[in-house]
């Protein structure tokens, strides 16, 4: 991994293992981005009360400022909110020929186009969407690699919450 990563607050981070936007381990994104210098913008305050009902967005750029990942996450307060989000995800892809519901955990959907892969999934208490764009002249990212990013974000936010 490259020794210098910029943090989400637009300030350089001293440690190359620092999370992008405070929520994504750069290594989790490597299957999509390659081993390149990444910059994350967004995220902001990760406090659980801030995430409740408010979406946080992180944009991960590669060399030359190309957007490679857009990650959006929001905590869900209860089972009713989780069920409503599940219905929303189903409604979002209704009639699409490039999207399909996931049949295994975590529930959600995956969409693929000629240059991008999008995954929106529901974890217990949290919704995570990852839009992954292919690098120049590359195939769209594999759904499993994009799911790895979503799972990493979820796990890091869970760990953050446990420390609070």
N, C-alpha and C positions, 0 to 999 in steps of 0.2 A: 504494500500500500504506500502511496506517496506520502512523504513526511509532512505535508502541509495541507490542511483542510480549513476552509473558512466556516465559521459557525453561523447559526441562524440569525444571530443578532447583527450580522454583517461585520463582526469583529473576528480576526484570525484566532483560531484556537491553538493552544500550545501543544496539545497531544494529538497525534495522528489517529488514535483510536476513539477520539471524541465522537459522540453521536451527532448526526446531521439533524438540525432543528431540535436537538435534545431527545429525539425519539427513534432515530434509525441508525443502526450500526452500519458503517460504510461497507463492511465485508458482506452483509446480507444483500447488498445491491450489486455486488460484483458480477453476478451471472447476467445481469441486464446491462450494466454500465461498462463493464470491463475494468481493468485495474488502472484507472485514471484518477486524476485529481478531481474531486467533487466539491461543489459548493451548495450549501443548503440555505434557503431563505424562508422565513416564516416560523411556524410553530408557536413561538411566544411563550406565554405563561402556561406551564403544564399542570398547574394546580387542578386537582380533581373537581373542585367546585367551579372552576372556570370552564372546564371541559363539559360540564353538565349542560346539555342543551345548546352548546356553542361549538360549532365545528372549528377545528384547527387545521390549517393547511400548511404543507411544507412543499416547496418546489426544490428539486435537486437538479442542478445544472452540471453538465460536463464541460470539457475544454471548449473554449470558444463561446460559452454561454448557451449551448444547446440544452433545452429542457429535456431531461431524460425521465424524470419521475415527478408526478404530482400526487401527494398523499394527503388525504383528508380523513380526519377521524373525529368522532363525537361520542361521548359517553351517554348511555341511556339509563334513565333513572329507575325504571321498573319493568316488569314483564309486559305491561300494556304498551309502553313505549317501544319495547323490543318487537312485539307483535306488529305494531303499526309500521315500524321500519321494515320488517320482513315483507309486509304487504306492499310497501312502497317499492322495494327492490323488485318484486314480482311485476308490479305495474310498469316500472321503468323499462323493462325489456319485452313487454308484451308485443307480439307481432314482429320482433326483430329476427332477421335471418343470420345475424352475426353474433348473437348472444344466446347463452343457455344457462339455465339454473344449475347450480352445483348440487349434486345429489349426496355429497358427503359433508362432514363437518370441516370447517365452519360453513354454515349455510350462506347462500348468496348467489352471485352470478359471475360469469366470465364472458367477455366480449373480445373478439379478435378482428382486426382489420389488416390491411396490407402493411401497415407500419406501426401498429400499436396493439397493446393488450390492456384491457381494463378488468379489474376484479373489484367487486364490492362484496364484503363478507360481514357476517354478524358473529361476534364473539360474545360470550356472556358479558353483559353490561356495556358493550362497545360495538360501534359500527366503524369499519375501516374501508376506504376506497383507495385503490392505487391505479393510476393511469401511467403505464410504462410505454414510452416511445422508443422505437428502434433507432439505433445510431445510424448514421448515413449509410445507405446501401446495404443495410442488414435486414434480416428477417425480423418479424415482430417478436418480442420477448415471449418465451414459453410461459404458459399459465402457472406452472409449478414455481418458476422463479419469481413471478409476481406475487404469488401466494406467500412465498418465503418472506418477502418484504412486509406484507400485511401482518404476518404472524410475528415478525421481529418487532414491528411497531407496537403491537398489542402487548407482547411480553415485556418490552421496555417500559411501557406506561404502567403495567401491573407492578413491576419492580419499583418504579418511581413512587407509586401510591403506597406500597408497603413501607417505604422509608419515611413517609410523612407522618 
